[in-house]
Amino acid sequence: MISKIINKIIIKRLRKIMRGHILLFKNNNLKISNDIKSEIENVSLFKNNKFFSKIFFGTPSANLNDIYIQFLKLNIYDRKLNEAIQIYFIDKKKLKYPLTPKLVNIFEKKNIKINKFLSY
């Protein structure tokens, strides 16, 4: 009984993802997630790298922005971000995703509304 309910939820989510993909394809907007990811890579999140890198790594040469971007790529901005964007275009509900305030601005430039209460 429970497995049937879970399967229905999973199938419903997959249908939304497929419809979102089709909608983005029709609007020639499939590259939006890649554009967002490339803009995120160019954002400087830390102002004073040398101070933090001395504390955490012992040398002032470690670049915290690169380390943070690598962490985001591996753990947060993977397939699930693409799926969340596709579902957003179908449901038109605000996107719930863990983002910093600087990254929220990138999504808002692309006309993707973010639920700020659940994102910070």
Secondary structure, 3 states (H helix, E strand, C coil): CHHHHHHHHHHHHHHHHHHHHHHHHHCCCCCHHHHHHHHHHHCCCCCCHHHHHHHHHCCCCCCHHHHHHHHHHHHCCCHHHHHHHHHHHHHCCCECCCCCHHHHHHHHHCCCCECHHHHC
